């Protein structure tokens, strides 16, 4: 578990599982890539790395989350990952949030530990550089408490994309290269899912 010594904000985990999964056609958070629903697999992966872990979902989804898992429901108008992150900060504002999307079938503990080891608490966020387009990856990111105001201002300016928040505030974020870029593969479509299963079956 991460220590909060030296005035370092505690690190909480947030698994994003409230999306509509429109492109996939079914709930991505319920896919069993690793013999359990992905939202639980990722929460369990985060548990030894963070002081506490929550699954982010919509209010109507809360009753479908298994006992033993903490939840945070959306408390801002709108939809999408920015709303989920803001809702986590509204619920518990004085911690850093390691936010991770549920559509990352290849993500592993080593990758998350690398992110935590390179956490820069003097900037608003520590994030990976995407191996696919070179832009910051907002949904595998540690958002420090100072990011709350930044994200609220981003929303107030009419933006809904957390990636754009990182780009707009590039002077105040830390971007690192992932140790194994392939681990950041997203599975958003049935074709992505088929490719991910082939990779996992080879292992």
PyMOL commands that set and color helices and strands:
alter all, ss='L'
color gray80, all
select helices_A, chain A and resi 5-7+28-30+38-47+59-64+81-91+109-117+147-156+162-168+170-172+181-184+190-202
alter helices_A, ss='H'
color red, helices_A
select strands_A, chain A and resi 11-16+52-57+70-73+96-101+125-129+136-143+173-177
alter strands_A, ss='S'
color yellow, strands_A
deselect
rebuild
show_as cartoon
